[in-house]
Amino acid sequence: MVLLVVMYAASSLASTALAIAALSHRAAWHTKASLVIAMVSLAGWSALWAFQVWYQRDNGAPDAYATGWVWTLPWVAAAIAGFALLARSLTRPAPRYASASSYMYALHPLVMVGVALTPAGRDAIVSTGPDGAPSLAWGFWVHTAFAYALLTSTVVRVITVRDDVPALQSVRVWALVAAIAVPAVANLLSISWRGPTHPDVTSMAFVATAWFAWIAFLRRGLLDVVPVARTWVFQHMASAVLVTDAAGRIADLNRAAHTLVTAHGRPERAAVGTPLADAWPALATRRAAIHDRASFEWDIPGASPGVVLRVSVSDLRPEGHWMGEILQLDDVTAEATERRRLESQRRALSAEMEHDAQVRRDMERQLVRDAGTDLFNRRYVDEQLPRMLDDARRSGRELSIVLLDLDRFKRVNDRHGHSAGDRVLRDVACAMRRALPHEAKLARFGGEEFLAILPGVGAARAVEIAEDLRAACEALRIEVRGDVLQQTTSAGVVSLGALGAAEGAAVLIAHADQALYEAKDAGRNRVRHYQG
C-alpha cells in the first residue's frame, strides 16, 4: 500500500511541477491556462487516490474504494476539458472561449461534482450488488462514453490539423498525443481489469503524461510558439510570410516563403522549428544589421538573375508581450530595377546640369574677372559700383573708393620684360587683397591701376585703408631674374559725401582719379583724399 501511495504522490507532484513551470513561462495566456487546467486536474486525480488508498489501507470491505471511483469523475472531466481547450488554443490563432463548446467543457466537471454530491448520483456511478460487491453503473458508462468521445475528437483534431499548423509538426504533435493517450490506455485497463473493487491505477500513468507534455511544451518549445493557422488565403498569398518566435526560430511560413527559402537559403533546413539563421543565413544577417528599421529593400546575394525583395517587419504581440516577428517578403525586382534605372538617369542628368551650371558660372566669372590677377575687372566696376552707390544712398550708409596706380610701372616692363611686369601685378594684387577688409571689393581697373570699393566705410577710415594698401605694396620685395624689385603705389581716396545728389559712379571715379594725380604730383608713393 505504501508503494502505491508513493506512486500516486509522484504522479501528483510531476503534474503539479509541470503546471507551475507552465505558469512561470512567458506564453499566450490561453495556451498555458489550458495546460495548467489539465495538469492540475491530473494532480488532483492522483492526490485523491493517494489519500483514498492511505485512508482505506486497513479496510478490507469490497466497497472500500467506491467513493474514490465516484470522486474521480470530476477530475477526469476537468482534465479532458483542459486538454480540449489546449487543442483549441494550439490550432486556432485567436481561440474564443466565450463559445458553446467552451461552456460545455466547463459544464461537464460541474455536473460530475453535482452527481458525486448526491446519493442517487453516486448510485448511478457505482452500484452495490446483493453480495455487497460494487460495480460500475450506467452513469459511469455514460460519463466514460462522453469523455472518450471528447478525448478522441481532441486527438483527431490535433493530428488532422498538423499540416495546417506547423507548430504541431514532427515530435511536438506525437508527444502531445502520447501525453493524452497514455493515461487513456491506463484508464481502459483499470476499468476492464480491476473495476471499483480496487484502486484506480490510471493516475500512475500521469508521470508519463507529465514527461510527454514537458517534451512537447517546454523542451520542444510548443508553449513558446504562437500558433498561426494557415488558411487558404495565407497559403496562397503572393507575399512570402515568415513568422519567427522569440528565439529566432521559424514558427510558421507560407508556400511563397518556403519557395524563397528553398531557392536562396538551405532547402534541407526550410522547416518550422529551424532557426532562421540556419535556414536562410543571408536574410538573418541582413535583418540583424538593420534591426531598427520596419521595412527595407534587399538584393539577395548570389541570386542569378538578380532578385530584389522588400522586407517588411512587424512585431508579434498577441497578448501585449513581444513573442517574435512577422517578416513579409515581396519580390520588387521589376519595380526596383526600373526605379534604379530612372535614378541613374536622374543622377546623370543632374550631373550634366551641374556641369552646365558650373560652365555658366565659370563663364560669368570670366566676364567680370581679370585673367592676369584674378581680381574683378573694369566691367565688374562699371556694373556693380552704380548699384552699390544707389544702395548706400537709400540706406544712408557710407561708401568710399580708393584708386591706386603703380608708380613708374612702365620701367619694369621696359627693363625686365612683360613677364616680369605680370609677376609684379600678381604680387601687388595679392598684397592688396590681404590688406583689405573682408567686405571690400578689389578690381584691376586698367593696366597698372587698381580700384578698391569700400562699402560702409567713411572718409577717415578709407584714408587709413589706402595707407595700408600703399604700405603693403611698398613692403613687397619681388625677385625677378636675379634682381629684387620694390614697387611703390600712389592712391586717391574719395567718399560718398563728396558727391552731389545727382552725381553718380563716373563722377566718384573721376574725383578719385583727381586725388590720385595729386598724389603723383606730390612725389608718388603717397595717399591723397578728395574733399571737393
C-alpha positions as CSV (number, residue, x, y, z in Angstrom):
1,M,0.0,0.0,0.0
2,V,2.8,2.4,0.9
3,L,4.4,1.9,-2.6
4,L,1.0,2.6,-4.2
5,V,0.6,5.8,-2.2
6,V,4.2,6.9,-3.2
7,M,3.4,6.2,-6.9
8,Y,0.2,8.3,-6.7
9,A,2.1,11.1,-4.9
10,A,4.8,11.0,-7.6
11,S,2.2,11.4,-10.3
12,S,0.6,14.3,-8.5
13,L,3.9,16.0,-7.9
14,A,5.0,15.6,-11.6
15,S,1.7,17.1,-12.8
16,T,1.9,19.9,-10.3
17,A,5.5,20.7,-11.3
18,L,4.6,21.0,-15.0
19,A,1.7,23.2,-14.1
20,I,4.0,25.5,-12.1
21,A,6.5,25.6,-15.0
22,A,3.8,26.5,-17.4
23,L,2.5,29.3,-15.2
24,S,6.0,30.8,-15.0
25,H,6.5,30.6,-18.7
26,R,6.0,33.7,-21.0
27,A,3.4,32.3,-23.3
28,A,0.0,33.2,-24.6
29,W,-2.3,33.1,-21.6
30,H,-5.0,30.8,-23.2
31,T,-2.4,28.2,-24.1
32,K,-0.7,28.0,-20.7
33,A,-4.0,28.3,-18.8
34,S,-5.4,25.3,-20.7
35,L,-2.2,23.3,-19.9
36,V,-2.4,24.3,-16.2
37,I,-6.1,23.2,-16.0
38,A,-5.2,19.8,-17.4
39,M,-2.1,19.3,-15.2
40,V,-3.8,20.5,-12.0
41,S,-6.7,18.1,-12.7
42,L,-4.3,15.2,-13.2
43,A,-2.6,16.2,-9.9
44,G,-5.9,16.3,-8.1
45,W,-6.9,12.9,-9.5
46,S,-3.6,11.4,-8.3
47,A,-3.8,13.1,-4.9
48,L,-7.4,11.8,-4.4
49,W,-6.2,8.3,-4.9
50,A,-3.2,8.7,-2.7
51,F,-5.5,9.8,0.1
52,Q,-8.1,7.2,-0.6
53,V,-5.6,4.3,-0.6
54,W,-3.9,5.5,2.6
55,Y,-7.2,6.1,4.3
56,Q,-8.6,2.7,3.4
57,R,-5.4,0.8,3.9
58,D,-6.9,-1.3,6.8
59,N,-10.4,-1.6,5.4
60,G,-11.0,-4.9,3.7
61,A,-14.6,-4.3,2.7
62,P,-15.4,-4.8,-1.0
63,D,-16.7,-1.2,-1.4
64,A,-13.7,0.4,0.3
65,Y,-12.7,2.2,-2.9
66,A,-16.2,3.0,-4.3
67,T,-16.1,6.6,-3.1
68,G,-12.7,7.1,-4.8
69,W,-14.2,6.0,-8.1
70,V,-17.1,8.4,-7.8
71,W,-15.0,11.4,-6.9
72,T,-12.5,10.6,-9.7
73,L,-15.0,11.6,-12.4
74,P,-15.0,15.4,-11.8
75,W,-11.2,15.3,-12.0
76,V,-11.4,13.3,-15.2
77,A,-13.9,15.8,-16.7
78,A,-11.7,18.7,-15.8
79,A,-8.6,17.1,-17.2
80,I,-10.3,16.3,-20.5
81,A,-11.7,19.9,-20.6
82,G,-8.1,21.2,-20.1
83,F,-6.8,19.1,-23.0
84,A,-9.7,20.0,-25.3
85,L,-9.1,23.7,-24.6
86,L,-5.4,23.2,-25.1
87,A,-6.0,21.7,-28.5
88,R,-8.2,24.7,-29.4
89,S,-5.5,27.2,-28.4
90,L,-2.9,25.4,-30.5
91,T,-5.0,25.0,-33.6
92,R,-6.6,28.5,-33.7
93,P,-4.7,31.8,-33.9
94,A,-7.2,33.5,-31.6
95,P,-9.5,31.0,-29.8
96,R,-12.8,32.2,-28.5
97,Y,-13.5,30.9,-25.0
98,A,-16.9,32.5,-24.8
99,S,-18.4,29.9,-27.1
100,A,-20.9,27.0,-26.7
101,S,-18.2,24.3,-26.8
102,S,-16.2,26.1,-24.1
103,Y,-19.2,26.3,-21.9
104,M,-19.8,22.6,-22.5
105,Y,-16.2,21.8,-21.4
106,A,-16.7,23.8,-18.2
107,L,-20.2,22.3,-17.5
108,H,-19.1,18.7,-17.6
109,P,-16.9,18.8,-14.5
110,L,-19.5,20.8,-12.6
111,V,-22.2,18.2,-13.5
112,M,-19.9,15.5,-12.2
113,V,-19.4,17.3,-8.9
114,G,-23.1,17.6,-8.5
115,V,-23.5,13.9,-9.3
116,A,-20.9,12.9,-6.7
117,L,-22.6,15.1,-4.0
118,T,-26.0,13.2,-4.2
119,P,-26.7,9.7,-3.0
120,A,-28.7,9.0,-6.2
121,G,-25.8,10.3,-8.3
122,R,-23.3,8.2,-6.5
123,D,-25.5,5.1,-7.0
124,A,-25.7,5.9,-10.7
125,I,-21.9,5.8,-10.8
126,V,-21.1,2.8,-8.6
127,S,-23.9,0.4,-7.5
128,T,-23.7,-2.3,-4.9
129,G,-24.9,-5.8,-5.6
130,P,-26.7,-8.2,-3.1
131,D,-23.4,-9.6,-2.0
132,G,-22.1,-6.1,-1.2
133,A,-19.6,-6.0,-4.1
134,P,-19.6,-2.7,-6.0
135,S,-19.9,-2.5,-9.8
136,L,-19.8,0.3,-12.3
137,A,-23.3,1.5,-13.0
138,W,-24.9,3.1,-16.1
139,G,-24.0,6.7,-15.1
140,F,-20.3,5.8,-15.1
141,W,-20.6,4.3,-18.6
142,V,-22.5,7.4,-19.9
143,H,-19.7,9.7,-18.5
144,T,-17.0,7.4,-19.9
145,A,-18.5,7.3,-23.4
146,F,-18.9,11.1,-23.4
147,A,-15.4,11.6,-22.0
148,Y,-13.7,9.3,-24.5
149,A,-15.7,10.9,-27.4
150,L,-14.4,14.3,-26.3
151,L,-10.9,13.0,-25.9
152,T,-10.9,11.2,-29.2
153,S,-12.1,14.4,-31.0
154,T,-9.3,16.3,-29.3
155,V,-6.7,13.9,-30.5
156,V,-8.1,13.7,-34.0
157,R,-8.2,17.5,-34.2
158,V,-4.6,17.8,-33.2
159,I,-3.5,15.2,-35.7
160,T,-5.6,16.3,-38.7
161,V,-4.6,20.0,-38.5
162,R,-0.9,19.4,-38.1
163,D,-0.3,20.2,-41.8
164,D,-2.1,23.5,-41.4
165,V,-0.4,24.4,-38.1
166,P,3.3,24.0,-38.5
167,A,3.8,24.3,-34.7
168,L,2.2,20.9,-34.4
169,Q,4.5,19.1,-36.8
170,S,7.0,16.3,-36.0
171,V,7.9,15.4,-32.4
172,R,5.6,18.0,-30.9
173,V,2.4,16.6,-32.1
174,W,3.2,13.0,-31.2
175,A,4.5,14.0,-27.8
176,L,1.2,15.8,-27.2
177,V,-0.8,12.8,-28.4
178,A,1.2,10.5,-26.2
179,A,0.5,12.7,-23.2
180,I,-3.2,12.2,-23.8
181,A,-3.2,8.6,-24.9
182,V,-1.0,7.0,-22.2
183,P,-3.5,7.8,-19.3
184,A,-6.4,6.8,-21.6
185,V,-4.9,3.4,-22.1
186,A,-4.2,3.0,-18.4
187,N,-7.8,4.0,-17.6
188,L,-9.2,1.4,-20.0
189,L,-7.1,-1.3,-18.4
190,S,-8.1,-0.2,-14.9
191,I,-11.8,-0.2,-15.8
192,S,-11.8,-3.5,-17.6
193,W,-9.4,-5.4,-15.4
194,R,-10.0,-4.5,-11.8
195,G,-13.0,-2.2,-11.5
196,P,-14.3,-0.4,-8.4
197,T,-13.2,-3.2,-6.0
198,H,-9.6,-2.0,-6.4
199,P,-7.9,1.4,-6.6
200,D,-7.9,3.2,-10.0
201,V,-4.4,2.9,-11.4
202,T,-4.9,5.4,-14.2
203,S,-3.2,8.2,-12.3
204,M,0.0,6.2,-12.1
205,A,0.5,6.9,-15.8
206,F,0.4,10.6,-15.1
207,V,4.2,10.7,-14.6
208,A,4.5,9.6,-18.3
209,T,1.9,12.2,-19.2
210,A,3.8,14.9,-17.5
211,W,7.0,13.8,-19.2
212,F,5.5,13.8,-22.7
213,A,3.8,17.1,-22.0
214,W,7.2,18.5,-20.9
215,I,8.8,17.3,-24.1
216,A,6.1,18.9,-26.2
217,F,5.6,22.2,-24.4
218,L,8.9,23.1,-22.8
219,R,11.7,21.1,-24.4
220,R,10.4,21.3,-27.9
221,G,9.1,24.9,-27.4
222,L,5.4,24.3,-28.2
223,L,4.5,26.7,-25.4
224,D,6.7,29.3,-26.9
225,V,5.2,29.2,-30.3
226,V,2.3,31.5,-31.1
227,P,0.1,29.3,-33.4
228,V,-0.8,30.9,-36.7
229,A,-3.4,28.9,-38.5
230,R,-2.7,28.7,-42.2
231,T,-5.8,29.5,-44.0
232,W,-6.2,29.1,-47.7
233,V,-5.6,32.9,-48.1
234,F,-2.4,32.7,-46.1
235,Q,-1.1,29.8,-48.1
236,H,-1.9,31.5,-51.4
237,M,-0.6,35.0,-50.6
238,A,1.6,36.4,-53.3
239,S,3.8,37.8,-50.5
240,A,6.1,35.4,-48.7
241,V,5.4,35.4,-44.9
242,L,7.8,34.1,-42.3
243,V,6.9,34.0,-38.6
244,T,9.8,33.8,-36.1
245,D,9.5,33.2,-32.4
246,A,11.4,35.0,-29.6
247,A,14.3,32.6,-30.0
248,G,14.7,33.4,-33.8
249,R,13.2,30.0,-34.9
250,I,10.8,29.7,-37.8
251,A,7.3,29.3,-36.2
252,D,5.4,29.5,-39.5
253,L,5.9,30.1,-43.2
254,N,3.6,30.0,-46.2
255,R,4.3,28.4,-49.5
256,A,5.8,31.5,-51.1
257,A,8.2,31.8,-48.1
258,H,9.1,28.1,-48.4
259,T,9.8,28.6,-52.1
260,L,12.2,31.5,-51.3
261,V,14.0,29.7,-48.5
262,T,14.4,26.6,-50.7
263,A,15.7,28.7,-53.7
264,H,18.0,31.1,-51.8
265,G,18.7,29.5,-48.4
266,R,19.3,26.0,-47.3
267,P,16.5,23.8,-48.7
268,E,17.1,21.0,-46.2
269,R,16.6,23.4,-43.3
270,A,13.4,25.1,-44.7
271,A,11.2,23.8,-41.8
272,V,9.3,25.0,-38.8
273,G,11.4,25.0,-35.7
274,T,14.6,25.7,-37.5
275,P,16.5,28.9,-36.5
276,L,16.2,31.4,-39.3
277,A,20.0,31.8,-39.2
278,D,20.3,28.1,-40.2
279,A,17.5,28.1,-42.8
280,W,18.4,31.4,-44.5
281,P,21.7,32.8,-43.1
282,A,21.8,35.8,-45.5
283,L,18.3,37.0,-44.5
284,A,19.1,36.6,-40.8
285,T,22.3,38.5,-41.2
286,R,20.7,41.3,-43.2
287,R,17.8,41.6,-40.7
288,A,20.2,41.8,-37.7
289,A,22.3,44.5,-39.5
290,I,19.3,46.9,-39.8
291,H,17.2,45.8,-36.7
292,D,15.9,49.3,-36.1
293,R,14.0,49.5,-39.5
294,A,10.5,48.3,-40.1
295,S,11.0,47.9,-43.8
296,F,14.0,47.6,-46.1
297,E,14.9,46.6,-49.6
298,W,17.3,43.8,-50.0
299,D,19.2,42.4,-53.0
300,I,19.5,38.6,-52.4
301,P,23.3,37.9,-52.6
302,G,24.3,35.4,-55.2
303,A,20.9,35.3,-56.9
304,S,21.1,35.0,-60.7
305,P,19.4,36.8,-62.3
306,G,19.2,39.4,-59.5
307,V,16.3,39.3,-57.1
308,V,15.2,42.3,-55.0
309,L,12.9,41.8,-52.0
310,R,11.1,44.4,-49.9
311,V,11.2,43.0,-46.4
312,S,8.6,44.4,-44.0
313,V,8.9,43.5,-40.3
314,S,6.3,43.7,-37.6
315,D,6.3,42.6,-34.0
316,L,4.3,39.6,-32.9
317,R,2.4,40.7,-29.8
318,P,-0.7,38.6,-29.4
319,E,-1.1,39.3,-25.7
320,G,0.9,42.5,-25.4
321,H,4.2,40.6,-24.9
322,W,6.8,40.5,-27.7
323,M,6.9,36.9,-28.9
324,G,8.7,37.2,-32.2
325,E,8.4,38.8,-35.6
326,I,6.4,38.6,-38.8
327,L,8.5,39.1,-41.9
328,Q,6.7,39.8,-45.2
329,L,8.9,39.5,-48.3
330,D,7.7,40.9,-51.6
331,D,9.5,40.5,-54.9
332,V,10.0,44.0,-56.2
333,T,12.8,43.2,-58.7
334,A,11.0,44.8,-61.7
335,E,10.0,47.9,-59.7
336,A,13.4,48.3,-58.1
337,T,15.2,47.8,-61.5
338,E,13.0,50.5,-63.1
339,R,13.4,52.8,-60.2
340,R,17.2,52.4,-60.1
341,R,17.3,52.9,-63.9
342,L,15.4,56.2,-63.5
343,E,17.5,57.2,-60.6
344,S,20.7,56.6,-62.6
345,Q,19.3,58.7,-65.4
346,R,18.3,61.4,-62.9
347,R,21.8,61.4,-61.4
348,A,23.4,61.6,-64.9
349,L,21.0,64.4,-65.8
350,S,21.7,66.2,-62.5
351,A,25.4,65.9,-63.1
352,E,25.1,67.2,-66.6
353,M,23.0,70.1,-65.4
354,E,25.5,70.8,-62.6
355,H,28.3,70.7,-65.2
356,D,26.4,73.2,-67.4
357,A,25.7,75.4,-64.4
358,Q,29.4,75.3,-63.5
359,V,30.4,76.2,-67.0
360,R,27.9,79.1,-66.9
361,R,29.3,80.2,-63.5
362,D,32.9,80.0,-64.9
363,M,31.9,82.0,-68.0
364,E,30.2,84.6,-65.9
365,R,33.2,84.7,-63.6
366,Q,35.5,85.2,-66.5
367,L,33.4,88.1,-67.7
368,V,34.0,90.0,-64.5
369,R,37.5,88.7,-63.6
370,D,40.9,89.8,-64.7
371,A,42.8,86.8,-66.1
372,G,46.2,88.1,-65.0
373,T,45.5,88.8,-61.3
374,D,42.2,87.0,-60.7
375,L,40.7,90.3,-59.4
376,F,37.5,91.8,-60.5
377,N,37.8,93.7,-63.8
378,R,36.6,97.1,-65.2
379,R,33.3,95.5,-66.3
380,Y,32.6,94.5,-62.7
381,V,33.2,98.0,-61.5
382,D,31.0,99.5,-64.2
383,E,28.2,97.1,-63.4
384,Q,28.4,97.0,-59.6
385,L,29.6,100.4,-58.4
386,P,26.4,102.3,-59.5
387,R,24.3,99.7,-57.7
388,M,26.4,99.9,-54.6
389,L,26.2,103.7,-54.7
390,D,22.4,103.6,-55.0
391,D,22.1,101.1,-52.1
392,A,24.3,103.3,-49.9
393,R,22.2,106.4,-50.6
394,R,18.9,104.5,-49.9
395,S,20.2,103.0,-46.7
396,G,22.2,106.1,-45.5
397,R,25.4,104.1,-45.3
398,E,28.9,105.3,-46.1
399,L,30.7,104.3,-49.3
400,S,34.3,105.1,-50.3
401,I,36.6,104.1,-53.1
402,V,40.4,104.0,-53.5
403,L,42.0,104.3,-56.9
404,L,45.6,103.1,-57.0
405,D,48.3,103.3,-59.6
406,L,51.7,101.6,-59.6
407,D,54.5,104.2,-59.7
408,R,56.8,104.1,-62.8
409,F,55.5,100.6,-63.7
410,K,56.5,101.2,-67.3
411,R,60.1,100.9,-66.3
412,V,59.6,97.4,-65.0
413,N,58.2,96.3,-68.4
414,D,61.0,98.2,-70.3
415,R,63.9,96.9,-68.2
416,H,62.7,93.4,-67.3
417,G,60.1,92.5,-69.9
418,H,56.3,92.0,-69.8
419,S,56.5,88.6,-68.0
420,A,58.2,90.4,-65.1
421,G,55.6,93.1,-65.2
422,D,52.8,90.4,-65.0
423,R,54.6,88.9,-62.0
424,V,54.7,92.3,-60.2
425,L,51.0,92.9,-60.9
426,R,50.1,89.5,-59.5
427,D,52.2,90.0,-56.3
428,V,50.8,93.5,-55.8
429,A,47.2,92.2,-56.3
430,C,47.8,89.5,-53.6
431,A,49.3,92.1,-51.2
432,M,46.4,94.4,-51.6
433,R,43.9,91.6,-51.1
434,R,45.5,90.8,-47.8
435,A,45.4,94.4,-46.6
436,L,41.8,95.0,-47.4
437,P,38.8,94.4,-45.1
438,H,36.8,91.2,-45.9
439,E,33.7,93.1,-47.3
440,A,35.8,95.3,-49.7
441,K,35.9,94.6,-53.4
442,L,39.2,94.9,-55.3
443,A,39.4,95.3,-59.1
444,R,42.1,95.8,-61.7
445,F,40.8,99.0,-63.2
446,G,43.3,99.5,-66.0
447,G,46.8,98.4,-67.0
448,E,48.5,99.1,-63.7
449,E,45.5,100.8,-62.0
450,F,43.5,99.1,-59.2
451,L,40.2,100.2,-57.6
452,A,39.0,99.2,-54.2
453,I,35.3,99.6,-53.3
454,L,34.7,100.0,-49.5
455,P,31.0,99.6,-48.6
456,G,30.1,101.1,-45.2
457,V,33.5,102.9,-44.9
458,G,33.7,106.7,-44.3
459,A,36.4,109.1,-45.4
460,A,38.7,108.9,-42.4
461,R,38.7,105.1,-42.4
462,A,39.1,105.0,-46.2
463,V,42.3,107.0,-45.9
464,E,43.6,104.6,-43.3
465,I,42.9,101.6,-45.6
466,A,44.5,103.4,-48.6
467,E,47.6,103.9,-46.4
468,D,47.5,100.1,-45.6
469,L,47.4,99.3,-49.3
470,R,50.2,101.7,-50.1
471,A,52.4,100.3,-47.2
472,A,51.7,96.7,-48.3
473,C,52.9,97.4,-51.8
474,E,55.9,99.3,-50.6
475,A,56.9,96.4,-48.3
476,L,56.9,93.9,-51.2
477,R,60.3,92.6,-52.5
478,I,59.9,90.9,-55.8
479,E,62.7,88.9,-57.2
480,V,62.9,89.0,-61.0
481,R,65.8,87.4,-62.9
482,G,68.3,87.9,-60.1
483,D,67.1,91.5,-59.4
484,V,65.0,92.5,-56.3
485,L,62.3,95.0,-57.3
486,Q,60.4,97.3,-54.9
487,Q,57.1,98.7,-56.3
488,T,55.5,101.8,-54.8
489,T,51.9,102.9,-55.3
490,S,50.0,106.1,-55.2
491,A,46.4,106.3,-54.2
492,G,43.4,108.7,-54.4
493,V,40.5,108.4,-52.0
494,V,37.0,109.7,-52.3
495,S,33.8,109.2,-50.3
496,L,30.2,109.4,-51.0
497,G,29.9,112.7,-49.1
498,A,32.0,114.4,-51.8
499,L,29.3,113.7,-54.4
500,G,26.4,115.9,-55.3
501,A,22.9,114.4,-55.1
502,A,22.7,114.0,-58.9
503,E,26.2,112.7,-59.4
504,G,26.9,109.1,-60.0
505,A,29.7,106.5,-60.1
506,A,31.5,108.1,-63.0
507,V,31.9,111.3,-61.1
508,L,33.0,109.4,-58.0
509,I,35.8,107.7,-60.0
510,A,36.7,111.0,-61.6
511,H,37.2,112.5,-58.2
512,A,39.3,109.6,-57.1
513,D,41.4,109.9,-60.2
514,Q,41.9,113.6,-59.5
515,A,43.1,112.8,-55.9
516,L,45.4,110.1,-57.5
517,Y,47.1,112.7,-59.7
518,E,47.6,115.0,-56.8
519,A,49.4,112.1,-55.1
520,K,51.6,111.6,-58.1
521,D,52.3,115.3,-58.4
522,A,53.3,115.4,-54.7
523,G,56.1,112.9,-55.3
524,R,54.3,109.5,-55.6
525,N,54.1,106.7,-53.0
526,R,51.5,108.6,-51.1
527,V,47.7,108.9,-50.5
528,R,45.5,111.9,-51.2
529,H,41.9,112.4,-50.2
530,Y,39.5,114.3,-52.5
531,Q,37.4,116.7,-50.4
532,G,35.7,118.7,-53.2
